[in-house]
Amino acid sequence: MERDLLEQDTSPLRYKDLPITGWPDVDPATVVMELEEQFLRHGLAPVQGVIEKAMAVQTVMLTPLPFDDAHVFTKVAIALGGHEPMFGYLEVPSVAEMAVAYQVMKKLQPKETLGVEVKRFIRLAMREQGVVAYPDALKAAKLTQEECVGPECDDLRQEVADGKTEVAKVQQQKLKDIAEYVAEQLNERV
């Protein structure tokens, strides 16, 4: 395995090509042990973020649950961001982390689509985080008015598109930041 694949800042998309016999059908404990051995062979300490990314990619490759179940989706999004999910808690990833997760999931399973539960979760998280317009990386998810909570969503989206108010400028900056984060996460050494 190339050393840079073991480093935490690599794109999650690289993990679909892990050089482990039988990947991704090998049970998670075996994958973790193999990754830890490969770290040691390269003189590196195991990095938890790398293992979490590999487990998230394996989950997406083996099951449609990340597309249909909001709880699984959040854990995958957090893991793809290089963090350890806490399974006993409801965690809300950032909109940027969810956008990266969606992009990775679609590249790994292009025929799958997000279920209503995950779409609603994303819309609620967007509202909670003050993002009213769809980031480009989530537009293909086809989040609709149905998933938007509250009638103000369309008015705010139009205001952001017009770009004339202070709210619109703040929203445009948020969208730009999300787009840069997604590009950075997916383009690194892909």
C-alpha positions in Angstrom: 0.0 0.0 0.0 1.3 3.4 -0.8 2.3 5.4 2.2 0.1 8.4 1.2 -3.0 6.2 1.3 -2.3 5.7 5.0 -2.3 9.4 5.7 -5.4 11.1 7.1 -5.6 13.9 4.6 -6.2 11.7 1.5 -9.5 11.7 -0.3 -12.0 9.1 1.0 -12.4 8.0 -2.6 -9.0 6.4 -2.5 -10.2 3.9 0.1 -12.3 2.0 -2.4 -8.9 0.6 -3.7 -7.5 -0.6 -0.5 -5.0 -3.4 -1.3 -6.5 -5.9 1.2 -7.5 -9.3 -0.1 -11.2 -9.6 -0.4 -11.9 -5.9 0.2 -14.6 -4.7 0.9 -16.2 -8.1 1.9 -13.8 -8.7 4.8 -15.3 -8.2 8.2 -14.4 -4.8 9.7 -12.2 -6.2 12.5 -10.0 -7.9 10.0 -9.8 -4.7 7.9 -8.8 -2.7 11.0 -6.1 -5.2 11.9 -4.7 -5.3 8.3 -4.6 -1.4 8.2 -2.8 -1.3 11.6 -0.3 -3.8 10.3 0.3 -1.8 7.2 0.8 1.4 9.2 3.4 -0.4 11.3 5.2 -1.8 8.2 5.6 1.8 7.0 6.8 3.0 10.4 3.7 5.0 11.1 1.4 5.0 14.1 -2.2 4.0 13.2 -4.3 7.1 12.5 -7.9 6.7 13.7 -9.2 9.0 11.0 -7.9 6.7 8.2 -9.5 3.7 9.8 -12.8 5.5 10.2 -12.8 6.6 6.5 -12.1 3.0 5.4 -15.0 1.7 7.5 -17.3 4.4 6.1 -16.4 3.5 2.5 -16.9 -0.2 3.3 -20.4 0.6 4.7 -21.3 2.6 1.6 -20.0 -0.2 -0.7 -21.9 -3.0 1.1 -25.2 -1.5 2.1 -27.8 1.1 1.0 -28.3 2.2 4.6 -26.3 5.4 4.3 -28.7 6.5 1.6 -31.9 5.7 3.5 -31.2 5.9 7.3 -30.3 9.4 8.6 -28.5 7.9 11.6 -26.2 5.8 9.4 -25.8 8.7 7.0 -24.5 11.0 9.8 -22.0 8.4 11.0 -20.7 7.9 7.5 -20.4 11.7 7.0 -18.5 12.2 10.2 -16.2 9.2 9.5 -15.5 10.5 5.9 -14.5 13.8 7.5 -11.7 11.9 9.3 -13.4 11.9 12.7 -14.5 9.0 15.0 -18.3 8.8 15.1 -19.9 8.3 18.5 -22.5 5.7 17.9 -24.4 6.2 21.2 -25.2 9.9 20.3 -27.0 11.8 17.7 -24.3 13.8 15.9 -25.0 16.4 13.3 -22.2 16.8 10.8 -21.6 20.1 9.1 -23.3 20.8 5.8 -19.9 20.7 4.2 -19.2 17.2 5.7 -22.6 16.0 4.5 -21.9 17.4 1.0 -18.6 15.5 0.9 -20.3 12.4 2.1 -23.0 12.7 -0.5 -20.4 13.1 -3.3 -18.4 10.1 -2.1 -21.5 8.0 -1.7 -22.7 8.8 -5.3 -19.2 8.0 -6.7 -19.2 4.6 -4.9 -22.9 3.8 -5.6 -24.0 5.9 -8.5 -27.4 4.1 -8.9 -28.5 4.8 -5.3 -30.5 7.9 -4.3 -31.1 9.5 -1.0 -34.3 8.5 0.8 -36.8 11.0 2.2 -35.4 10.6 5.8 -31.9 11.5 4.8 -33.1 14.4 2.7 -35.2 15.8 5.5 -32.3 15.4 7.9 -30.0 17.4 5.5 -32.6 20.2 5.1 -33.0 20.4 8.9 -29.3 20.5 9.4 -29.0 23.2 6.7 -31.6 25.3 8.5 -30.0 24.8 11.9 -26.6 25.8 10.5 -28.1 28.8 8.7 -27.6 27.6 5.1 -30.7 28.3 3.0 -29.5 27.6 -0.5 -28.4 24.2 -1.7 -24.6 23.8 -2.0 -23.6 22.7 -5.5 -22.3 19.4 -4.1 -25.9 18.6 -2.8 -27.9 19.8 -5.8 -27.9 16.4 -7.4 -29.5 15.0 -4.2 -32.7 16.7 -5.4 -33.7 18.2 -2.1 -37.1 19.7 -2.8 -39.5 22.0 -1.2 -41.0 19.0 0.5 -37.8 18.6 2.5 -37.6 22.3 3.3 -38.9 23.1 6.7 -41.0 26.3 6.6 -42.4 28.5 3.8 -39.5 30.9 4.0 -37.1 28.6 2.2 -38.1 29.6 -1.4 -38.0 33.4 -0.6 -34.6 33.1 1.0 -33.2 31.0 -1.9 -34.4 33.7 -4.3 -32.8 36.4 -2.1 -29.5 34.5 -2.1 -29.7 34.1 -5.9 -30.3 37.8 -6.3 -27.3 38.6 -4.1 -28.4 42.1 -3.2 -28.8 42.0 0.6 -26.4 41.3 3.4 -28.1 38.0 4.2 -27.5 37.0 0.5 -23.8 37.9 0.8 -23.4 35.9 4.0 -25.2 32.9 2.3 -23.1 33.2 -0.8 -19.9 33.1 1.4 -21.2 30.0 3.2 -21.9 28.3 -0.1 -18.4 29.2 -1.4 -16.8 27.9 1.8 -18.8 24.6 1.4 -17.8 24.3 -2.2 -14.1 24.9 -1.4 -14.2 22.3 1.4 -15.8 19.7 -0.9 -13.2 20.3 -3.6 -10.4 20.1 -1.1 -11.6 16.9 0.4 -12.3 15.1 -2.9 -9.4 16.4 -5.0 -6.5 15.6 -2.7 -4.4 12.9 -4.3 -7.4 11.3 -6.1 
